[in-house]
Amino acid sequence: MQVIKNDYGYAIELEITNSSDNTPFVLTGYTITFTCSNGLSTNATITNASAGKCSYTVKDGDFDTAGSYEAQIKVMSGTKQMSTVIFGLEVLDELAG
């Protein structure tokens, strides 16, 4: 996944699937957290629970340093927490001009 440094106000759309059969992970009753190795940890919004879809709206300052990072989605319900596989997130410099 790639994002542009200092851009914000747009949504990153995510889909969570079951690793065993690649079907949507039903998110009903769960809360979702988007975490990144740049220190970001914030709630995501479930957009279609039965389809395993959620989104995170990027805020000012979330990705203000270019570089390669790791990210992960945490799915929580009560005392239960499950995490997705870690995926790459690259913050690219904006073009001068």
C-alpha positions as CSV (number, residue, x, y, z in Angstrom):
1,M,0.0,0.0,0.0
2,Q,1.3,3.5,-0.8
3,V,0.3,6.9,0.5
4,I,1.6,10.4,-0.2
5,K,3.4,12.2,2.6
6,N,1.2,15.0,4.1
7,D,-1.9,14.1,2.3
8,Y,-5.0,13.6,4.5
9,G,-8.8,13.7,4.4
10,Y,-9.2,10.6,2.2
11,A,-10.3,7.1,3.3
12,I,-8.2,3.9,3.1
13,E,-10.6,1.1,2.3
14,L,-9.8,-2.3,3.8
15,E,-11.4,-5.7,3.5
16,I,-10.7,-8.4,6.1
17,T,-11.0,-12.0,5.0
18,N,-10.8,-15.4,6.7
19,S,-7.3,-16.9,6.0
20,S,-8.7,-20.4,5.7
21,D,-11.0,-19.9,2.8
22,N,-10.6,-16.2,1.8
23,T,-14.3,-15.4,2.6
24,P,-15.2,-12.1,4.2
25,F,-14.7,-12.0,8.0
26,V,-18.0,-10.8,9.5
27,L,-17.3,-7.8,11.6
28,T,-20.6,-7.6,13.4
29,G,-19.9,-6.9,17.1
30,Y,-16.2,-6.0,16.6
31,T,-14.2,-2.8,16.8
32,I,-11.4,-2.3,14.4
33,T,-8.0,-0.6,15.0
34,F,-5.6,0.4,12.3
35,T,-2.0,0.4,13.5
36,C,1.3,1.4,11.8
37,S,4.9,1.2,12.8
38,N,5.2,5.0,12.6
39,G,3.3,5.1,15.9
40,L,-0.2,5.5,14.5
41,S,-3.0,3.6,16.2
42,T,-6.5,4.6,15.5
43,N,-10.0,3.3,15.2
44,A,-11.4,2.3,11.8
45,T,-15.0,2.5,10.8
46,I,-16.9,-0.7,9.8
47,T,-18.6,0.2,6.4
48,N,-20.1,-3.3,5.6
49,A,-19.9,-5.8,8.5
50,S,-21.1,-8.8,6.6
51,A,-18.6,-8.2,3.8
52,G,-15.7,-7.6,6.2
53,K,-15.2,-4.0,5.0
54,C,-13.9,-1.1,7.0
55,S,-12.2,2.2,6.3
56,Y,-9.8,4.6,8.0
57,T,-9.8,8.3,7.2
58,V,-6.3,9.7,7.1
59,K,-5.9,12.7,9.4
60,D,-3.4,15.6,9.2
61,G,0.0,14.4,10.5
62,D,-0.7,10.7,10.2
63,F,1.9,10.2,7.4
64,D,4.2,13.2,7.6
65,T,7.5,11.3,7.2
66,A,8.4,9.5,4.0
67,G,9.6,5.9,4.4
68,S,8.7,2.2,4.5
69,Y,6.5,1.0,7.4
70,E,4.5,-2.0,8.5
71,A,0.8,-1.9,9.2
72,Q,-1.8,-4.2,10.7
73,I,-5.5,-4.3,11.5
74,K,-6.6,-5.4,14.9
75,V,-10.1,-6.9,15.3
76,M,-11.5,-6.8,18.8
77,S,-14.6,-8.0,20.7
78,G,-14.7,-8.0,24.5
79,T,-11.5,-9.9,25.6
80,K,-10.8,-11.4,22.2
81,Q,-8.3,-9.8,19.8
82,M,-7.3,-11.0,16.4
83,S,-4.7,-9.4,14.1
84,T,-4.3,-9.5,10.4
85,V,-1.0,-10.4,8.8
86,I,1.4,-7.5,8.7
87,F,1.4,-5.6,5.4
88,G,3.7,-3.0,3.9
89,L,2.8,0.7,3.9
90,E,5.1,3.1,2.0
91,V,4.8,6.8,2.5
92,L,6.1,8.5,-0.6
93,D,7.4,12.1,-0.9
94,E,5.1,14.5,-2.5
95,L,6.3,16.0,-5.8
96,A,7.8,19.5,-5.7
97,G,6.1,22.1,-7.7
